[in-house]
């Protein structure tokens, strides 16, 4: 059974405020995804990830506002979204801050996205990969998610973040001037993959400009997440696996330690859900592999390294066992790029 991803209630309120601001019929839009307007007042209302994406797609179309997802990314309250709640550390580098806040950078609870950081000469490349079930994410969702991530970068780095660029695989549906207006960055379309590119010199820069009051406010919000948005053990484990996959620290011992649990206790919690750590790891690796195979031109060897395999042959055997074909055959049938 696939996980039911939920969005934060505050995100839905921010959506409603933007629709109203743009002169849209909020009640009519919500009705199309079976949400009643009065339910916006109930913080216990859950909205599925897919319903929310459908909602912003409909809004962009009916409001004749192609930049709706981008505009929404600038309207969300980052404090409420808990994006910076883990920055209260001394001498925290930019790279450490990004890794520490990965799990808070998503708009939606219970997703196992991972924002991957790689260096290419003097550039830092930030890209997202997620579950194979989400391979065909909408244009609105992409611009929304990358817009939110960039705002987090800007919040962390302030005026020192310069020469930043976002690249998208889709065609240009949003005017370039709007990216300049809302996010103040360069943007390119019809690219090989979605990514944010900045100067790698920021990697070793330490964060000394974040105000203590802002950190305290973020921490308060983090401790007051509604109970219905608490992340289940399966999704906690998946997120930690993805965050530790590239440095090969995704063992059950390390994941359990990050959760303040004994490995046997973690295994027991998973068994209660009819799950096993090994199966979660294998499934997640193949999901991520499919993402890279479809959305990039990365070699199978590089993908196996990203997934934490010691040998590409081990990856190839596991992939073929699950997908009944080789990784290259799967790419040939599913790749976006020829």
Buried (B, 14 or more C-beta within 10 A) or exposed (E): EEBEBBBBBBBBBBBBBBBEEEEBEBEEBBEEBEBEEEBBEEBEBBBBBBBBBBBBBBBBEBBEBBBBBBBBBBBBEBBBBBBBBBBEEEEBBBBBBBBBBBBBBBBBBBBBBBBBBBEEEEBBBBBBBBBBEBBEBBBBBBBBBBBBBBBBBBBBBEEEBEEBBBBBBBEEBBEEEBBEEBBEBBBEBEBEBBBBBBBBEBBEBEBEEBEEEBBEBBBEBBEEBEEEBEBEBBBBBBBBBBBBBBEEBBBBEBBBBBBEBEBEEBBEBBEEEEBEBEEBBBBBBBBBBBBBBBBBBBEBEBBBBBBBBEEBEEBBEBBBEBBEEEBEEBBEEEBBEE
